[in-house]
Amino acid sequence: MIKGSEKRTAEYPIDEIFLDRWSPRAMTGEPIAEEDLMVLFEAARWAPSSYNNQPWRMLYALRDSKHWAIFFDLMVEFNQNWAKDAGALVVFVSRTHFDFNGEPSVTHSFDTGAAWENLALQGWLKGLVVHGMQGFDYERARTELNVPDGFQVEAMAAIGKPADPATLSDDLQTKEAPSDRRKLEQTICEGPFCF
């Protein structure tokens, strides 16, 4: 698997994992052992959250399981073209209210994003492809996965064992490289909004 740090350069000294991790699409189509997937979910479990509310929920389907077709059919055709070789599909959902008092949790999406990042980094450390996406039908996901009121469908991810990028279509092969980031100065402001 190509390391992101082979092409990326940080402006300040950070750990290599942040430069190495990226979102490939080439996967072998091999199943992922449920035990291996649980390691990723365990990493997600330890993410920080407001009031330790842990609003994230992760719904998943392993390749060739009875749930696979439901998850797979939620994706747009572009994502189906490459995610067909994933070993697992995950839908991230967040609880919109605090468990302890029922009040709205303004940071439920933010907190669930932290859980996603933990999962993605743990997957990378295990040598897996972990590719997040928004290209799926959110309303169908809510309905077909029985997501109740009080929860928000956030994102989806495909997880698999890495494959040679040559297994992808020609157009996807051109996208199979770590992307860069905008300059730090274009992202931060000391004081009020300055962009």
Secondary structure by P-SEA (a helix, b strand, c coil): ccccccccccccccccccccbbbbcccccccccaaaaaaaaaaaaacccccccccbbbbbccccccaaaaaaaacccccccccccccbbbbbbbbcccccccccccaaaaaaaaaaaaaaaaaaaabbbbbbbccccaaaaaaaacccccccccbbbbbbcccccccccaaaaaacbbbbbcccccccccccccc
